[in-house]
Amino acid sequence: DESKTVHMVFTDSSSMAKAFHPAATMGTTLTPPDFSKEFAVGIALSPGTEDRKVTIEAVEYENNTAKIFYRIQTTGKNLTYSTKPAILIAVHKGDVNHVEFLENGKKVNRFDL
């Protein structure tokens, strides 16, 4: 449900850390974005017991706008616990002034940088 999806744009490490509290996980090295050249975008779904995943399909640049194309996938399974699926990616800053989020090709949100 689009209304329960949260879209985020981070232009510095402190705002990103407040939202995500990054921590290393087993076997994974976390590399923070280089905020002099990149910004970070995040997508988080509402808590629920349905097995879901957020997948970034593409990032396209057009007219000073970074367009983040993503899809929410569900397996149809119900879990015995609640999850809040989220994804965080670094995006090249370049001459980007706006970020648009497109879920299944439909624009659902826009941020001005």
TACORHU-V138985 format. One record per residue. OMEGA is omega in radians with two decimals (NA if undefined). Layout:
OMEGA  OMEGA
This chain:
-3.06  -3.07  -3.13  3.10  3.14  3.09  -3.09  3.03  -3.12  3.13  3.07  -3.03  -3.09  3.13  3.11  -3.13  3.11  -3.08  -2.98  -3.12  -3.05  3.10  3.11  3.07  -3.09  3.05  -3.12  3.04  3.14  3.11  -3.13  3.09  2.98  -3.00  3.02  -3.11  -3.02  2.88  -3.11  3.03  3.14  3.06  3.14  3.11  3.10  3.11  3.10  -3.12  3.08  -3.13  -3.07  3.12  3.05  3.13  3.03  -3.13  -3.12  2.93  -3.14  -3.13  -3.12  3.08  3.11  -3.13  2.99  3.14  -3.11  3.12  -3.14  -3.14  3.02  -3.13  3.07  3.11  -3.07  3.14  2.99  -3.13  3.10  -3.14  -3.13  3.07  3.05  -3.08  3.14  3.06  -3.14  3.14  3.03  -3.12  3.13  -3.06  -3.13  3.13  -3.10  3.06  -3.08  3.05  3.07  3.07  -3.14  3.12  -3.09  3.10  -3.11  -3.13  -3.10  3.13  3.12  3.08  2.98  -3.14  NA
